[in-house]
Amino acid sequence: MSYFTFNNGEIILHDVSNQPRSLVEFGNIAANQSDMLQINLVNEVNSNLHKLFDKTAGGALNSIIYLRLVAELMRKPQKHDVLHFGQWSPLDDTLAFTLPKFNAKNFLWYYAPVRPVGKFSSVNFIFAEVNGGGISFRKTNSVR
């Protein structure tokens, strides 16, 4: 069985073989090269993990994806775009509001058959339509 541990500011996933895999490190302040202050980063991640990890396999997977993205966002203040296919989920809600906190130009690109209800200033919605045997994609701007 997989499980998480928190050791000296580092969140570690122990996989089914009990091999430790570091997901993100908060104990080393120098590891945070982003524009987000360390205390704000820790508070943001803590708050979001409580929303994402609902003690289900899906919640654990969403938490792992989120933590790996945070680790990447911490590396340096650059623009990141994230693409998601599938149904809107708590992870998408979290990313829609977290990504711009690291960089105002960060976007979540979301592909699904329907657009979720709500205003999302940092989400680009992509829809596909079957058109004469082919598929055409169209992008809609997020609601601002």
C-alpha positions in Angstrom: 0.0 0.0 0.0 1.2 3.5 -0.8 1.4 6.2 1.8 2.7 9.8 2.4 5.1 10.9 5.1 6.2 14.4 6.1 9.9 14.6 7.2 11.9 17.9 7.8 9.6 19.9 5.5 9.6 17.3 2.7 6.5 15.4 1.5 7.4 11.9 0.5 5.4 9.3 -1.3 6.2 5.7 -0.4 5.1 3.6 -3.4 3.7 0.1 -3.3 7.3 -1.3 -3.1 7.8 1.0 -0.1 10.3 3.1 -2.1 10.4 6.7 -1.0 9.9 9.4 -3.7 10.2 13.0 -2.8 7.2 15.0 -4.1 8.0 18.5 -2.8 10.5 20.1 -0.3 9.4 23.0 1.9 12.2 22.7 4.6 14.8 24.2 2.3 13.8 27.8 1.8 16.4 28.1 -1.0 14.5 25.4 -2.9 11.7 27.9 -3.5 12.9 30.0 -6.4 9.4 31.2 -7.2 7.9 34.7 -6.6 5.6 33.3 -3.9 6.8 33.8 -0.3 7.6 30.6 1.5 5.0 31.1 4.2 2.3 31.8 1.6 3.4 28.8 -0.4 3.2 26.5 2.7 -0.2 27.9 3.6 -1.5 27.5 0.0 -0.3 23.9 -0.3 -1.7 22.9 3.2 -5.1 24.4 2.4 -5.3 22.8 -1.0 -4.2 19.4 0.2 -7.1 19.4 2.6 -9.4 20.0 -0.3 -7.8 17.4 -2.6 -6.9 14.4 -0.4 -10.3 12.9 0.5 -8.8 9.5 1.5 -9.7 7.9 -1.9 -7.4 6.7 -4.6 -8.6 9.6 -6.8 -7.8 12.1 -4.0 -4.4 10.6 -3.5 -3.7 10.8 -7.3 -4.9 14.4 -7.4 -2.6 15.2 -4.4 0.4 13.7 -6.1 -0.2 15.5 -9.3 -0.7 18.8 -7.4 2.4 18.4 -5.3 4.6 17.6 -8.4 3.2 20.7 -10.1 4.0 22.8 -7.0 7.5 21.4 -7.0 7.9 22.5 -10.7 6.4 25.9 -10.0 8.8 26.4 -7.1 11.9 25.9 -9.3 11.8 29.4 -10.8 9.4 32.1 -11.7 8.6 31.2 -15.3 5.4 30.8 -17.2 3.7 27.3 -16.9 0.8 26.0 -18.9 -1.0 22.9 -17.7 -3.2 20.8 -19.9 -6.0 18.6 -18.5 -8.3 16.2 -20.4 -11.4 14.9 -18.7 -14.1 15.9 -16.3 -13.7 19.0 -14.2 -12.4 18.0 -10.8 -11.3 19.4 -7.5 -7.7 19.4 -8.9 -8.8 21.7 -11.7 -10.5 24.0 -9.3 -7.3 24.2 -7.2 -5.0 24.7 -10.2 -7.3 27.4 -11.7 -6.6 29.5 -8.6 -3.1 28.4 -7.6 -1.3 28.7 -11.0 -1.7 32.5 -11.3 -0.4 32.9 -7.7 3.0 31.7 -9.0 2.9 33.7 -12.2 0.0 35.8 -13.5 0.6 34.4 -17.0 0.2 30.7 -15.9 -2.8 29.0 -17.5 -4.8 25.8 -17.1 -5.8 24.5 -20.5 -8.9 22.4 -20.1 -10.3 20.0 -22.7 -13.8 18.5 -22.1 -17.1 18.2 -23.8 -18.8 20.8 -21.4 -17.6 23.9 -19.6 -18.0 24.0 -15.9 -20.1 26.7 -14.3 -18.1 29.6 -12.8 -15.7 32.4 -13.6 -12.1 31.3 -14.1 -9.7 34.0 -15.0 -6.7 31.7 -15.7 -8.4 28.8 -17.6 -8.6 28.4 -21.3 -11.4 26.0 -22.3 -11.0 23.8 -25.4 -13.9 22.1 -27.1 -13.9 19.5 -29.9 -16.6 19.0 -32.5 -17.0 16.2 -35.0 -17.0 17.9 -38.3 -17.6 15.8 -41.5 -15.6 12.8 -40.2 -12.9 14.9 -38.7 -12.4 16.7 -35.4 -12.1 20.4 -35.1 -10.9 22.1 -32.0 -11.9 25.6 -30.8 -10.7 27.5 -27.9 -12.9 29.8 -25.8 -11.4 32.5 -23.7 -12.0 32.3 -20.0 -14.6 34.5 -18.4 -13.0 37.7 -17.1 
